[in-house]
Amino acid sequence: MVTKKRILFIANEMSPYLELTEFSEIANKLAIKANDNGFEVRCIMPRFGVINERRHRLHEVVRLSGINVSIDNDDYPLQIKVASLPNARLQVYFLDNEDMFKRKFVFQDDQEKWFEDNWLRTIFFCKGALETVKKFGWPPDIIHCSGWMTGLIPFYLKTAYKKEPVFGNSKIVYTLGQNSFKEKLGADFLKKALIHNNIKEKDLDPYKENNNTALFRGGATYADAISFGDEQVDKKLQEEFGKVRGKKVIPYNPESDLTEYLQLYNDLANK
């Protein structure tokens, strides 16, 4: 019996739950297409307060409860909820924390003021997603990250989680999108992102600008393959990652049926 290859999609937005950019719909289609083409698929995203739990039938996964995410010597409880993606037999897991995600806005308040703890929410989500996979005991062959909020995940997989057996064979795809904020992530962001003693500060150099572009740059730097999810990707990133030696790059193509992603997943999974 042939074992199905496993793909984990980690995104800060996915249709129909949260639609901030065009890629939210592509993320949905990719998950369904991979599922329909013989892959075993799971998805992870934050449970922002704007996501309607009743409408989307989210419920808590009790067996996954009890995870605490440690950041800079503070522990933050992680609650995990799940829903079935409409029109598909696959599950989407939502990472929740009352202090970080219960608010009724995503990254800015009702006055369009940037949440000062977005740096903490980002680190919490990235580390929490990887701790959730460890709790699953479900080793993914491919981890496809999209959205700036997932930008630390490829870095963590190549450093802090490098020796974790569940990620031993995982290959990482990272999708670059359009910049959606101009603010900095806070003066302590890089320091707080050092979640493990085997991470060196210089490893975080791609993130040193501490902004939207930096999160994308870091994710693409540490990924095994890159895709462009929007035609309005920052020009510096287009120049840096349009062609990268040793990495497969999928250019943005609004007319695509996404077959090139399936080919990429198969190529990486069979390496």
PAZAPA-4460 file (N, C-alpha, C; in steps of 0.05 Angstrom, whole numbers, plus 32768, in hexadecimal, padded with zeros to 4 digits):
% residues 271
    n_x    n_y    n_z   ca_x   ca_y   ca_z    c_x    c_y    c_z   seq   type   mol
   8011   7FE8   8000   8000   8000   8000   8012   8019   8000     1      M     A
   800C   802B   7FED   801B   8044   7FEB   8011   8058   8000     2      V     A
   8023   8063   8010   801B   8077   8024   8018   8092   8016     3      T     A
   8003   80A0   801C   7FFF   80BA   8011   8013   80CE   801C     4      K     A
   801C   80DF   800A   802D   80F5   8013   801C   810A   8021     5      K     A
   8029   8116   8036   801A   8129   8047   8022   8146   8042     6      R     A
   800E   8157   803F   8013   8173   803C   8005   8183   8052     7      I     A
   8014   8194   805F   8009   81A6   8073   800A   81C2   8069     8      L     A
   7FF3   81CF   8067   7FF1   81EB   805F   7FEF   81FC   8078     9      F     A
   8001   820F   807B   8000   8222   8092   7FFD   823D   8086    10      I     A
   7FE7   824B   808D   7FE1   8265   8081   7FD4   8277   8096    11      A     A
   7FD8   8292   8092   7FCA   82A3   80A4   7FAE   82AB   8099    12      N     A
   7FA9   82A2   8081   7F8E   82A6   8076   7F87   828F   8062    13      E     A
   7F6E   8287   8062   7F65   8273   804E   7F47   8277   804B    14      M     A
   7F3E   8278   8032   7F22   8279   802C   7F15   825F   8034    15      S     A
   7EFD   825E   803F   7EEB   8275   8044   7EED   8282   8060    16      P     A
   7F01   827A   806F   7F02   8283   808B   7F0C   829F   808E    17      Y     A
   7F20   82A7   807F   7F2B   82C2   8080   7F37   82C8   8065    18      L     A
   7F2E   82DF   805A   7F36   82E7   803F   7F41   8303   803F    19      E     A
   7F5B   8305   8043   7F68   831F   8044   7F76   8326   8029    20      L     A
   7F80   8312   801C   7F8D   8316   8002   7F83   8301   7FEE    21      T     A
   7F8B   8304   7FD6   7F83   82F1   7FC0   7F8C   82D5   7FC6    22      E     A
   7FA3   82D2   7FD5   7FAE   82B7   7FD8   7F9D   82A6   7FEB    23      F     A
   7F8A   82B2   7FFA   7F79   82A2   800C   7F69   828D   7FFC    24      S     A
   7F60   8295   7FE4   7F51   8283   7FD3   7F63   826E   7FC6    25      E     A
   7F7B   8277   7FBF   7F8E   8264   7FB3   7F96   824F   7FC8    26      I     A
   7F9A   8257   7FE1   7FA0   8244   7FF6   7F8A   822F   7FF9    27      A     A
   7F72   8238   7FF7   7F5B   8225   7FF8   7F5C   8212   7FE1    28      N     A
   7F60   821C   7FC9   7F60   820B   7FB1   7F78   81F8   7FB2    29      K     A
   7F8F   8201   7FBB   7FA6   81EF   7FBD   7FA1   81D8   7FD0    30      L     A
   7F95   81DE   7FE7   7F90   81C8   7FFA   7F7D   81B4   7FEE    31      A     A
   7F68   81BD   7FE1   7F54   81AB   7FD5   7F60   819B   7FBE    32      I     A
   7F70   81A9   7FAD   7F7C   819C   7F96   7F8F   8186   7F9F    33      K     A
   7FA0   818D   7FB3   7FB3   8179   7FBD   7FA4   8161   7FC9    34      A     A
   7F8F   8167   7FD8   7F7F   8151   7FE4   7F72   8140   7FCF    35      N     A
   7F68   814C   7FB9   7F5B   813D   7FA4   7F6F   812D   7F93    36      D     A
   7F89   8134   7F95   7F9D   8126   7F85   7FAF   8114   7F95    37      N     A
   7FA3   8109   7FAA   7FB1   80F3   7FB8   7FC2   80FA   7FCF    38      G     A
   7FC4   8114   7FD6   7FD3   811B   7FEE   7FC1   811B   8007    39      F     A
   7FCE   8116   801D   7FC0   8119   8037   7FC5   8135   8041    40      E     A
   7FB0   8144   8045   7FB2   8161   8049   7FA7   8169   8065    41      V     A
   7FB6   817B   8072   7FAB   8189   8089   7FB3   81A7   8087    42      R     A
   7FA4   81B8   8094   7FA9   81D5   8093   7FA9   81E0   80AF    43      C     A
   7FB9   81F5   80B3   7FBA   8203   80CC   7FB9   8221   80C7    44      I     A
   7FA9   822F   80D7   7FA8   824C   80D5   7FA0   8258   80F0    45      M     A
   7FA3   8272   80F5   7F9B   827D   810E   7F7C   827F   8110    46      P     A
   7F72   827E   8128   7F55   8281   812C   7F4F   829E   8134    47      R     A
   7F52   82B0   8120   7F4C   82CC   8125   7F2F   82D0   812D    48      F     A
   7F2A   82E4   813D   7F10   82E9   8148   7EFB   82EF   8133    49      G     A
   7F03   82F7   811B   7EF0   82FC   8105   7EE5   82E3   80F9    50      V     A
   7EF1   82CC   80FF   7EE8   82B2   80F4   7ED0   82A9   8104    51      I     A
   7EBA   82A4   80F7   7EA1   829C   8104   7EA1   827E   810A    52      N     A
   7EA4   8278   8123   7EA6   825B   812B   7E8C   824C   8125    53      E     A
   7E76   8258   8129   7E5C   824A   8125   7E58   8245   8107    54      R     A
   7E5C   8259   80F7   7E57   8256   80DA   7E6A   8241   80CE    55      R     A
   7E83   8241   80D7   7E96   822F   80CB   7E9A   8215   80DB    56      H     A
   7E8A   8212   80EF   7E88   81F9   80FF   7EA3   81F1   810B    57      R     A
   7EB0   8204   8118   7EC9   81FE   8126   7EC2   81F1   8141    58      L     A
   7ED2   81DE   8149   7ED0   81D3   8164   7EEB   81CC   816F    59      H     A
   7EED   81CD   8189   7F07   81C8   8195   7F10   81AB   8193    60      E     A
   7F2A   81A7   818F   7F35   818C   818E   7F41   8186   81A9    61      V     A
   7F32   8178   81BA   7F39   8174   81D6   7F53   8164   81D8    62      V     A
   7F58   8151   81C6   7F70   8140   81C8   7F89   8150   81C3    63      R     A
   7F87   8167   81B7   7F9E   8178   81B1   7FA1   818F   81C5    64      L     A
   7F90   818F   81D9   7F92   81A4   81ED   7FAA   81A0   81FF    65      S     A
   7FB1   81B5   820E   7FC7   81B3   8221   7FE2   81BC   8217    66      G     A
   7FE3   81C7   81FF   7FFC   81D1   81F4   8000   81ED   81FF    67      I     A
   8018   81F3   8209   8020   820E   8210   8037   8216   81FD    68      N     A
   8035   822E   81F2   804A   8238   81E1   805B   824B   81F1    69      V     A
   8075   8245   81F3   8087   8255   8203   8096   8269   81F2    70      S     A
   8094   8283   81F9   80A2   8298   81EB   80AE   82AA   8200    71      I     A
   80C9   82AC   81FF   80D7   82BE   8211   80D0   82B9   822E    72      D     A
   80D0   82A0   8236   80CA   8297   8252   80AD   829B   825B    73      N     A
   809C   82A2   8249   807F   82A4   824F   8071   828D   8241    74      D     A
   805D   8281   824E   804E   826B   8242   8032   8276   823A    75      D     A
   802A   826F   8222   8010   8278   8217   8000   825F   8210    76      Y     A
   7FE8   825B   821B   7FD8   8244   8215   7FCE   8244   81F8    77      P     A
   7FCF   822D   81EC   7FC6   822A   81D0   7FAE   8218   81CF    78      L     A
   7F98   8223   81C4   7F80   8213   81C0   7F7E   820D   81A2    79      Q     A
   7F76   81F4   819C   7F75   81EC   8180   7F58   81E4   8179    80      I     A
   7F4E   81F0   8163   7F33   81EA   8159   7F36   81DF   813D    81      K     A
   7F20   81D2   8134   7F22   81C6   8119   7F07   81C9   810B    82      V     A
   7F09   81CA   80F1   7EF1   81CB   80DF   7EF8   81BC   80C6    83      A     A
   7EE4   81B2   80B8   7EE8   81A6   809E   7EE5   81BB   8088    84      S     A
   7EF9   81BC   8076   7EF7   81CF   8061   7EDF   81C8   804F    85      L     A
   7ECE   81DC   804A   7EB6   81D7   8039   7EBD   81CA   801E    86      P     A
   7EAD   81B7   8017   7EB0   81A9   7FFD   7ECA   8199   7FFB    87      N     A
   7ED5   8192   8012   7EEE   8182   8011   7EF0   8171   802B    88      A     A
   7EFB   815A   8028   7EFE   8149   8040   7F1A   814D   804B    89      R     A
   7F1E   8164   8056   7F37   816A   8063   7F32   817E   807A    90      L     A
   7F45   817E   808D   7F40   818D   80A6   7F52   81A6   80A7    91      Q     A
   7F46   81BB   80B2   7F55   81D4   80B7   7F56   81D7   80D5    92      V     A
   7F6E   81DA   80E0   7F72   81DE   80FD   7F77   81FC   8102    93      Y     A
   7F69   8206   8116   7F6B   8222   811D   7F79   8225   8138    94      F     A
   7F8E   8235   8138   7F9D   8239   8151   7F92   8252   815F    95      L     A
   7F8B   824F   8179   7F7D   8264   8187   7F8B   826A   81A1    96      D     A
   7F8A   8282   81A9   7F92   828B   81C4   7F81   82A3   81CA    97      N     A
   7F74   82A3   81E1   7F60   82B8   81E7   7F6C   82D4   81E6    98      E     A
   7F83   82D8   81F1   7F8F   82F2   81F2   7F98   82FC   81D6    99      D     A
   7FA0   82EA   81C5   7FAC   82F2   81AB   7F98   82F3   8194   100      M     A
   7F84   82E1   8194   7F73   82DE   817C   7F55   82E3   8180   101      F     A
   7F4C   82E8   8199   7F30   82EB   819D   7F25   8306   8193   102      K     A
   7F36   831A   818F   7F2E   8335   8187   7F20   8333   816B   103      R     A
   7F0E   8346   8166   7EFE   8345   814E   7F0A   8353   8136   104      K     A
   7F25   8356   8137   7F33   8361   8120   7F4C   8350   811C   105      F     A
   7F58   8351   8105   7F6E   833F   80FE   7F89   834A   8107   106      V     A
   7F93   835F   80F9   7FAE   836A   8100   7FAC   8387   8109   107      F     A
   7F95   8394   8106   7F92   83AF   810D   7F77   83B2   811C   108      Q     A
   7F75   83C7   812D   7F5C   83CB   813B   7F48   83DA   812A   109      D     A
   7F32   83E2   8136   7F1D   83F0   8126   7F25   840C   811D   110      D     A
   7F3B   8416   8128   7F46   8430   811F   7F5E   842B   810C   111      Q     A
   7F61   8412   8103   7F77   840B   80F1   7F92   840E   80FD   112      E     A
   7F93   840C   8118   7FAD   840D   8126   7FB8   83F1   8129   113      K     A
   7FD1   83EE   8121   7FDF   83D5   8122   7FE0   83CA   813F   114      W     A
   7FD9   83B0   8142   7FDB   83A4   815D   7FF9   83A2   8165   115      F     A
   7FFF   83AC   817C   801B   83AC   8184   8026   8390   818A   116      E     A
   8014   837D   818F   801D   8362   8195   801D   8350   817C   117      D     A
   801C   835B   8164   801C   834A   814C   8036   833A   814A   118      N     A
   804C   8345   8155   8065   8335   8155   8062   831C   8166   119      W     A
   8054   831F   817D   8050   8308   818F   803C   82F4   8182   120      L     A
   8027   82FE   8176   8014   82ED   8169   8021   82DD   8152   121      R     A
   8034   82E9   8144   8042   82DC   812F   8053   82C5   8139   122      T     A
   8063   82CB   814D   8075   82B6   8159   8064   82A0   8165   123      I     A
   804E   82A7   8173   803C   8293   817F   8030   8281   816A   124      F     A
   8027   828D   8154   801B   827C   813F   802F   826A   8132   125      F     A
   8047   8274   812B   805B   8264   811E   8064   824D   812F   126      C     A
   806B   8253   8148   8073   823D   815A   805C   822B   8161   127      K     A
   8044   8236   8165   802D   8226   816C   8025   8213   8156   128      G     A
   8029   821B   813D   8022   8209   8126   8035   81F1   8127   129      A     A
   804E   81F5   812C   8061   81DF   812C   805D   81CD   8144   130      L     A
   8056   81D9   815B   8050   81C9   8173   8037   81B8   816F   131      E     A
   8024   81C3   8160   800B   81B5   815A   8011   819C   8148   132      T     A
   8023   819F   8135   802A   8188   8124   8038   8173   8134   133      V     A
   8049   817B   8147   8056   8167   8158   8041   8158   8168   134      K     A
   802D   8166   8171   8017   815A   8181   8007   8147   8170   135      K     A
   8003   814E   8156   7FF6   813C   8143   8004   8121   8141   136      F     A
   801F   8123   8141   802F   810B   813A   802B   8104   811D   137      G     A
   8029   8119   810C   8022   8116   80F0   8038   8122   80DF   138      W     A
   804C   8113   80D6   8063   811E   80C8   805C   8127   80AC   139      P     A
   805D   8141   80A6   8057   814B   808B   806F   8148   8078   140      P     A
   8069   8140   8060   807E   813F   804B   8083   815B   8041   141      D     A
   806E   816B   803E   806F   8186   8034   8062   8199   8048   142      I     A
   806E   81AF   804E   8061   81C4   805E   8061   81DD   804C   143      I     A
   8049   81E5   8044   8046   81FD   8033   803C   8214   8044   144      H     A
   804D   8228   8047   8046   8240   8057   803F   8257   8045   145      C     A
   802A   8266   804C   8023   827E   803D   8019   8293   8050   146      S     A
   801F   82AC   8049   8018   82C3   805A   802F   82CB   806B   147      G     A
   8032   82E5   806F   8049   82F0   807E   804B   82E5   809A   148      W     A
   8034   82DE   80A6   8033   82D5   80C2   8040   82B9   80C5   149      M     A
   8044   82AB   80AF   8051   8291   80B1   806F   8293   80AB   150      T     A
   8079   82AB   80A8   8095   82AF   809F   80AB   82A3   80B0   151      G     A
   80A6   829F   80C9   80BA   8293   80DB   80BB   8274   80D9   152      L     A
   80A6   8268   80CE   80A4   824B   80CF   80BB   823D   80C0   153      I     A
   80C1   8245   80A7   80D8   8238   8099   80F2   823B   80A9   154      P     A
   80F6   8252   80B6   810D   8257   80C6   810E   8244   80DE   155      F     A
   80F7   8242   80EC   80F6   8230   8104   80FB   8213   80FC   156      Y     A
   80F0   820B   80E5   80F4   81EF   80DC   8111   81E9   80D6   157      L     A
   8120   81FD   80CE   813C   81F8   80C7   814F   81FD   80DF   158      K     A
   8144   8206   80F5   8154   820B   810D   8149   81FD   8126   159      T     A
   8136   820A   8133   812C   8200   814D   811F   81E4   814B   160      A     A
   8112   81DE   8134   8104   81C5   8131   8112   81B2   811E   161      Y     A
   812B   81B8   8118   813A   81A8   8104   813C   818B   810C   162      K     A
   813F   8185   8125   8143   8169   812E   812A   815B   8138   163      K     A
   8113   8168   8134   80F9   815C   813C   80F2   8146   8128   164      E     A
   80EF   812D   8131   80E9   8117   811E   80D1   811C   810C   165      P     A
   80BC   812A   8116   80A4   812D   8106   80A9   813F   80EE   166      V     A
   80BF   814F   80EE   80C5   8160   80D7   80DE   8156   80C8   167      F     A
   80E6   813D   80CE   80FF   8133   80C3   8101   8132   80A5   168      G     A
   80EA   812E   8098   80EA   812C   807B   80DA   8143   806E   169      N     A
   80D3   8157   807D   80C2   816D   8073   80D1   8180   8060   170      S     A
   80C5   8186   804A   80CF   819A   8037   80BC   81B2   8039   171      K     A
   80C8   81CA   8036   80B8   81E2   803B   80B4   81F2   8022   172      I     A
   809B   81F9   801C   8095   820C   8007   808B   8226   8014   173      V     A
   8095   823C   800A   808C   8256   8015   8081   8268   7FFF   174      Y     A
   806A   8274   8003   805E   8285   7FEF   8061   82A2   7FF7   175      T     A
   806C   82B2   7FE5   806F   82CF   7FE9   8056   82DD   7FE0   176      L     A
   804B   82EF   7FF0   8034   82FE   7FE9   8039   831C   7FE9   177      G     A
   8024   832B   7FE6   8026   8348   7FE6   802A   8353   8002   178      Q     A
   8039   8369   8005   803B   8376   801F   8020   8381   8027   179      N     A
   8018   837D   8040   7FFE   8386   8049   7FFF   8398   8061   180      S     A
   8018   839D   806B   801B   83B1   8081   8035   83BF   807F   181      F     A
   8037   83D7   808A   804F   83E7   8089   805D   83E9   80A4   182      K     A
   8051   83E0   80B9   805B   83E2   80D4   8073   83CF   80D8   183      E     A
   8082   83D5   80ED   8097   83C3   80F7   808A   83AF   810A   184      K     A
   8097   8398   810E   808D   8384   8120   8096   8387   813D   185      L     A
   80A3   839D   8143   80AB   83A3   815F   80C8   839F   8163   186      G     A
   80D4   83AF   8175   80F1   83AF   817A   80FB   8394   8184   187      A     A
   80EA   8385   8193   80F3   836C   819F   80ED   8354   818E   188      D     A
   80E2   8358   8176   80D8   8341   8167   80EE   832C   8162   189      F     A
   8105   8334   8158   811A   8321   8152   8125   8313   816B   190      L     A
   8127   8322   8181   8130   8317   819A   811D   8301   81A4   191      K     A
   8103   8308   81A2   80EE   82F5   81AC   80EB   82DD   819A   192      K     A
   80F3   82E1   8180   80F1   82CA   816D   8106   82B5   8172   193      A     A
   8119   82BA   8183   812E   82A6   818A   8122   8292   819E   194      L     A
   8113   8280   8194   8103   826E   81A5   8113   8256   81AF   195      I     A
   812B   8252   81A5   813A   823A   81AC   8158   8241   81AE   196      H     A
   8166   8233   81BF   8182   823A   81C3   8194   8232   81AC   197      N     A
   818A   8223   8198   819A   821D   8181   8196   8230   816A   198      N     A
   8187   8246   816F   8184   825B   815C   8198   8271   8162   199      I     A
   81A7   827A   814E   81B9   8290   8151   81AD   82AA   8145   200      K     A
   81B4   82C0   8151   81A8   82DA   8148   81AE   82DF   812A   201      E     A
   81C5   82D7   8121   81CB   82DC   8104   81B9   82CC   80F2   202      K     A
   81AE   82B5   80FC   819B   82A6   80EC   8182   82B6   80E5   203      D     A
   817D   82CA   80F5   8165   82DB   80F0   816B   82F3   80DE   204      L     A
   8182   82F4   80D2   8189   830B   80C1   8175   8311   80AB   205      D     A
   8169   82FD   809E   8155   8304   808A   813D   8313   8094   206      P     A
   8138   8311   80AF   8121   831E   80BB   8128   8339   80C7   207      Y     A
   8141   8343   80C5   814A   8359   80D5   813C   8374   80CF   208      K     A
   8130   8377   80B7   8121   838F   80B2   8107   8391   80C2   209      E     A
   80FF   837A   80CD   80E9   837A   80E1   80CE   8384   80D6   210      N     A
   80C9   837E   80BC   80B0   8388   80B0   80A4   8372   809E   211      N     A
   8090   837A   808F   8081   8367   807E   8094   8359   806A   212      N     A
   80A4   8369   805C   80B7   835E   8048   80CA   834A   8056   213      T     A
   80D4   8351   806E   80E7   8340   807C   80DB   8325   8083   214      A     A
   80C1   8324   808A   80B5   830A   8091   80B4   82F9   8078   215      L     A
   80AD   8305   8061   80AD   82F6   8048   80C9   82ED   8040   216      F     A
   80DC   82FF   8043   80F8   82F9   803C   8102   82E1   804D   217      R     A
   80FD   82E1   8066   8106   82CC   8078   80FA   82B1   8070   218      G     A
   80E0   82B1   806C   80D2   8299   8064   80DD   828D   804B   219      G     A
   80E2   829E   8037   80EC   8294   801D   8109   828B   801F   220      A     A
   8118   8299   8030   8135   8291   8033   8138   8275   803E   221      T     A
   8127   826E   8051   812A   8253   805E   8119   823D   8051   222      Y     A
   8109   8244   803E   80F8   8230   8031   8108   8220   801C   223      A     A
   80FD   8209   8015   810A   81F8   8001   8100   81FF   7FE5   224      D     A
   80E9   820C   7FE3   80DD   8215   7FCA   80CC   822E   7FCF   225      A     A
   80C9   823E   7FBA   80BC   8258   7FBD   80A6   825A   7FA8   226      I     A
   8090   8268   7FAF   807D   826F   7F9B   8075   828C   7F9F   227      S     A
   806B   8298   7F89   8061   82B4   7F8B   8043   82B3   7F8A   228      F     A
   8036   82BD   7F9F   8019   82BB   7FA1   800A   82D3   7F99   229      G     A
   8018   82E7   7F8F   800B   8301   7F88   801C   8310   7F74   230      D     A
   8010   831F   7F62   8020   832E   7F4F   802D   8347   7F5C   231      E     A
   8024   834E   7F74   802E   8367   7F81   8042   8360   7F97   232      Q     A
   8051   834B   7F94   8066   8345   7FA7   807B   835B   7FA6   233      V     A
   8086   8363   7FBD   809A   8377   7FBF   80B0   8373   7FAA   234      D     A
   80B8   8389   7F9D   80CC   8387   7F87   80E7   837B   7F90   235      K     A
   80EF   8383   7FA8   8108   8378   7FB3   8107   8359   7FB5   236      K     A
   80F0   8350   7FBE   80EC   8333   7FC1   80EB   8325   7FA6   237      L     A
   80DF   8332   7F92   80DE   8327   7F77   80FA   8324   7F6C   238      Q     A
   810B   8338   7F71   8127   8336   7F68   8137   8321   7F77   239      E     A
   8133   831F   7F91   8142   830C   7FA1   813A   82EF   7F9C   240      E     A
   8120   82EA   7F98   8116   82CF   7F98   8109   82C6   7F7D   241      F     A
   810A   82D8   7F69   80FF   82D0   7F4F   810D   82B8   7F43   242      G     A
   8128   82B7   7F48   8138   82A0   7F41   814B   829B   7F58   243      K     A
   814A   8283   7F63   815C   827C   7F79   8169   8262   7F73   244      V     A
   8183   8262   7F73   8192   824A   7F6C   818C   8233   7F80   245      R     A
   8184   821C   7F76   817F   8205   7F87   8163   8204   7F92   246      G     A
   8152   8218   7F8C   8136   8218   7F95   8123   821A   7F7E   247      K     A
   810E   820A   7F7E   80F9   820D   7F6A   80E9   8225   7F71   248      K     A
   80E3   8236   7F5D   80D3   824E   7F60   80BB   824D   7F4E   249      V     A
   80A4   8250   7F59   808B   8251   7F49   8082   826E   7F46   250      I     A
   8082   8279   7F2E   807A   8295   7F2B   805C   8299   7F2E   251      P     A
   8054   82B1   7F32   8037   82B7   7F34   802A   82B3   7F19   252      Y     A
   8013   82A5   7F19   8004   82A0   7F00   7FE6   82A0   7F07   253      N     A
   7FD8   82B6   7F02   7FBC   82B7   7F09   7FAA   82A4   7EFA   254      P     A
   7FB5   829A   7EE3   7FA5   8287   7ED2   7FAB   826A   7ED9   255      E     A
   7FBC   8265   7EEC   7FC5   824A   7EF2   7FAF   8238   7EFD   256      S     A
   7FB0   821F   7EF6   7F9E   820B   7F03   7FAC   81FD   7F1B   257      D     A
   7FC3   8208   7F22   7FD3   8200   7F3A   7FE0   81E4   7F37   258      L     A
   7FE0   81D9   7F1E   7FED   81C0   7F1A   800B   81C1   7F20   259      T     A
   8017   81D9   7F1B   8034   81DB   7F20   803B   81D8   7F3E   260      E     A
   8027   81DE   7F4F   802C   81D9   7F6C   802B   81BB   7F72   261      Y     A
   8019   81AD   7F66   8019   8190   7F6A   8033   8183   7F61   262      L     A
   803D   818C   7F4B   8057   8182   7F41   806D   8188   7F55   263      Q     A
   806D   81A0   7F5F   8081   81A8   7F73   807F   8197   7F8C   264      L     A
   8067   8193   7F96   8063   8183   7FAE   806E   8166   7FA9   265      Y     A
   8067   815B   7F92   8071   8140   7F8C   808F   813F   7F8A   266      N     A
   809B   8153   7F7D   80B8   8153   7F7A   80C6   8155   7F95   267      D     A
   80BC   8167   7FA6   80C8   816A   7FC1   80C4   8151   7FD2   268      L     A
   80AC   8146   7FD1   80A6   812F   7FE3   80B6   8117   7FDB   269      A     A
   80BE   8115   7FC2   80CC   80FD   7FB8   80EA   8101   7FB7   270      N     A
   80F4   8117   7FC1   8111   811C   7FC1   811F   8109   7FD5   271      K     A
***
